[in-house]
Amino acid sequence: MAQRHPDPTDTPAVPVTGDALAGYLRARATEFLRALRLHRETGGQSGGAPARARAGAGGVVGGTEESVDAARALRRSARRISGSLHTFRPLLDPDWSEEMRPELAWLSGTLGLEHAYEARLERLLLALQRLSGAAVLPGRTAAPAAVGPGGGPDRPAATAERSALTVGAAKAGALLERQLTLARTRAHSTALQALGSSRFHAVADKVALLASEVPLAPAAPTTALHTLARAAEERLTDAVAALPLVTAGHPYNAEALVHGLSPEPSPHPQDGPWHQVRLLLRLHRYAHEVLHGTGTAAPVDLRLLTAGQALNRHRDASEAAAAAAQAARTPRITPATAYALGVLHADQRHEVEASRFTFQQAWQKHTANAP
């Protein structure tokens, strides 16, 4: 009989009450303030447009590696505070919680946009290299030649298609570079403006107060958290049950690909529920942290970790496919460029389906071991 991994929301031997929630929120607020201080000390709020050389690989509101890490820590702590306020809101002052939560979500989303555009561009350019076998932009190393199922090089039948793709790959890469770099520059400016705004300073002041005093409801110190954590898990389970896991039980979902390859600019109708599951899984993970802590002794369910990673890849591939489709709608591009972008879009939609398959396998293993 297979050994059952610990359920992250199993009731602990000693009931975890609102006092533990208060301690968790104070710790996350302290992390937020520490990250904010580091971000300011490392020049993260300096003005000017973001040069690629300054921003580095992370590219999050600043020019040094320390400011990039600080901005990520700001986002991470803001997400955890906001998520915990959502899951455990009956134990908190309702007016304060409902006012605080959307502001933290705004801050986290604003700070994450620049990095998202940078990562999306990198993903698309690497995919173009892999598909075409040639560098798509000067100074970028070409990806290794594709390897067939038997370990040898691609079959000769694929040579003509690869040659046709290579013709438009460089222009497609340059087009994506222009569009996503422009979007990234705007996101950088928006983030800088946000960090200097009165709205952000109001959020930071409230987080500073949270680091010393958590506005709990009167009954919270003696109320067990397990019921609310279990409710978060049930919302996740219900959302997963509504997914098309039967069609996603195969590596490639033909029905989804038919819509995904269409020229319609509207989002793929199946993507939204998967993105929602990703958010609910994050809330479930944060509830686990409140119950069991964040140290090395806290239990970890590797199947849920794998499922979360698959949903992150799903989100990244879905958004990359949308960016390729958007670029393909640029007026007056050459047929070769449009062809390369179409192949790139199809490649990313296949990545979407592969990620769904990986999630499905991880989730089935998780539920098979559930009580």
N, C-alpha and C positions, 0 to 999 in steps of 0.2 A: 504494500500500500504506500502510495507516494506521501512523502512528508509534507504537511501543510505549512506554508510560510505564514508568519504572523500577520493578521489583518491589521493594517495601520490604525483602524478605528475600533479595535477590540477594547473592551472596557478594562482599564488598568486595575490592578489589585487595590490600589488606593484611589478613590474617586478624584478626578481632576475637576476643580471648580473654577469660578470666575477669577479667583486670585491668580491662577496660572495664566489665564488670558491676559490679565493686567501685566504680569511679569513679561509675557511674550511681547505685548505691544510696547512696553517701555524699552525692551531690548532693541526692537526694530526701530523705534524712534531715535534711540541713541546712535544706532548705525547710520540712520539718515543724517543726523547732525554731524557725525564724524565725517561722512562722505562729503557733505556740503562744505565743511571747513577745508578738507583736502582739495576739493574742486576749486575753491577760491584761492588757496595758497599756490596751486600749480598753474594759475592763470587760465582756468577753464572759461572765464567770462570775458576774455579779451575780445575786442571787436574785430571786424573784418571778415571777408569771405573766406571760406575754408579751403586752403590749398591742400591738394592731395598729400604733398610731402609733409605738411604740418599735422594733418589729421592722423596719418598712419593707417594701419590696418583696421583699427577699431572705428575711427572716424566719428566719435561721439562728443560733440560740443567741446572741442579743445584740441591743443596741439601736442601735448605730451602724453606719454603712456600713463602717467599717474592721473592726469585729469580725465582720460578715457575710462580708467578703472573707477575713478570716483563717480563719474556720471552713471556708470553701470550700477554701482552700489546704491546710488540715489534711486534709480528705477526699481532695483530689486527690493529695497526696503519699502518704497511707496506701494509696490504691488502687494507685498505681504500685509502691510497695514490695511490697505483697502480691502483685500480679500477676506481678512479676518473680521473686519467690521461688517462685511456682508454676511458671512456664515454665522457669526455670533451676535448679530444685531439685537436680539431680544435681551441680551445681558448688558447692553450699553445704553447710555442716555440717547434716546431716539433722535432728538433734534440735532445734537452734536454729531452723531453718526451719519445721519442723512446729509448733513452739510459737508462733512469731511470726506466722505467716500468718493463722490464725483470729482472733487478737486485733486485728490491723489491719483485717480485714474487719468485725469487730464494731464497731470505732470508726467506720469509714467509714459503715456502715449506720445506726448510731445518730445520727450527726450529720446525715445526709441526710434523715431522716424529716420534720422540721419543714418544710423547704423543699418537700418533695414534697407535703405536704398543702396548703401555701399555693398552689403552682403548680396543683394539681389543682382547687382551688376556683376560682381565677381562670379556668382553662380552661372549667370547666362554666358559670360565670356568663356568660362571653363567648358561649359557644355558645347559652345560653338567650336572650340578647339577640338574637343573629343569627337564631335560629329564630322568635322571637315578634315581633321588631320593636319591643319595648318594654323599658324598663329593668326589671330584675328585682328590684332593691333600691334604696331611696332613695339619692340622691347619685351613682348610676352612670349614665353617659350611655348612651342607647340606641344600639344598633348601627345603621348605615345600612340602609335598606331593601334587601332582597335584589334582586339583578339577575338577570334571566333570561338564557338563552343568547344571545339576540340583542342584549343590552345594554340592554333596556328593563326596566320594573318587572315584578314577578311577575304571572303570568296571573290573571285574575279567579277562576278555579276554585280557586286556592289561598287565596283570601281567607277563606272560611269556616273552613278548617282553621287558618289563622293566628289567627283570632279566638278559636277554641276553645283554642288553645295559650296565647294571651295571658292568658286567664282564670286558668289555673293556674300560669303561669310565675313570678309574683311569690312565691306560696307555695312553689313548688318551690325557688326560689332561696333563700328564707329558711330552708327546711329544710336545704338543703345547707350554707348558711352556718353554721347551728348545729352540725350534725354534724361538718363538717370543721374548724371552728374549735376545737371541743372536742378532736378528735383531734390537732390541731396544738398545742394547749396542753399536752396530755399528752406529746407528743413533745418539746416544749421542756423540760418538767420532767425527762423521762428523760435528755435530753442534758446538762442541767446536773448531774444526779446522776452521770452517767457521767464527766464531766470532773472531778468532785471525788472520784471513787472511787479506792481503792487499785489497782484493776485498770487504770485509765487511767494512773496514775502509774508502774506497772510497765512499761506499754507505752512511755511517754515515756522512761523510763530506758534501755530497750533500744534505742530509736531514737537516743538520745544516744550510746550506745556505738557504734552502727552508723555514725554520722557520722565516727567516727575509725578504726574497725576493722571490716572485713567478714569474718565467719567463713567463708572459702572452703575448699573441699575441697583437699587437697594438690595434686592435678593441675590445678586450675582455672586457675592463671595461664598455663598453656601450652595449654589446651584451647580450640578454636574454638567460638564460640557459634552459628554458622550452623545446625548440625544441629538444635539444640534450638529455634531460632527457626522453622526450616522445619517441625518437628513441630507447633508451635502453629498454623502456617498450615494444615497438613493437617487438624488437628482442626476448624478452622473450615470448611474446604472440605467435609469429610465431613458436618458438621452442616447446612450449606446444602443439600447434595445430598439430605438426608432431608426437607427442607421441601416442602410441597405447592406448588411453584412453578408447576406446570401450571395449577392452579385459581387461583393468585394471578397468573397471566398476564393476567387481566382486571381492570379497575379495581374491580369488586365481585364478591366470591366468594360466590355464592348459598348454597352449602353451609355456609360459615362463618356467614353472617348468620342462617340458619334457627336454628342453635344459639344464636347470640349474642342473638337476640331472645326466646328462651324464658325462662320465669320461673324456671328452675332456678338455685339460688344457687351451684352449683359453677362453678369457673373454666372458661373456654372451653378445650376440649381442644386446640385448635390454638395457643393462645397460648404455652404452655410452651416448645415447641421454638424459637419465634421469640425469646423472651427469652434462651434459652441461646445462640443465635447472636449476639445482641447482646453477651453477656459474652465469648464467644470472639473476637469482632471486637475488643473492647477489649484482650484479652490479646495479640492479633496486633499491635495498634498499639503497645502498650508494648514488645514485643519489637523492633519497628522502631526505637523510640527508643533502646533499648540498643545496637543495632547501628550506628545512624547519628547518634545524638545528637539533641538537642532544639532546636538553634539554627535560624536562618533558612536556613542552607545545607543542612539535612536535606531529602531528597527527600520529596515529598508526592504521594500518589495521590488525585486529586480524586474519582475514582469510588468509592474506598473511603470517602472522607470523606462523600460523598453517601449511600452505603449506611448508614453509621453514624448519620447524622442521621435517615434514614428509620426506622431501628430505634428511635431515641430517641422519635420521634413515635409509633411503634407502641406502645411501652411506656406512654407518657403517655395515649394514647387508650384503651388497654385498661384501665388502672387507673381512668380517669375513667368509663368505661362501667360498671365494677364498682361504683363509688361511687354512680352514678345508680341502678343496680339495687338496691343496698342501701337507699338512701333510699326507693325505691318500696315496699319491704317494711315500712316504718314503719307500725305499727297506726293505724287511725282517720284516715288522711289522706283528703281529699276526692277524688272521682273526677277532678276537673279537675287537681288536683295530681299524681295518679298518671298521668294522661294526659301531662302535660308532662314528667314524669320518664321515661316510656316513650319519648316522641319524642326526648328528650335521649340516652337510652341507645342508641337506634337510630342517632342521628347520630354518636355516638362509635364505634360498631361499624363504620359506614361509613368513618370516619377510619382505623380499624385496617386495613381492606381497602385503602384508598387508599395507606397507608404501605407495605403489603406489595407493592403494585404498583410503587411508586417504588423500593423496595429491589431487586425483581426486575430492573427495567430497569438500575439501576446495576451490579448484580452481573453481568448478562450482558455489559455493556460491559467490565467488569474482566476476566472470563474470556476474552473474545474477544481481548484484547490480551496475555493471559498466554502464556508460552513454551510 
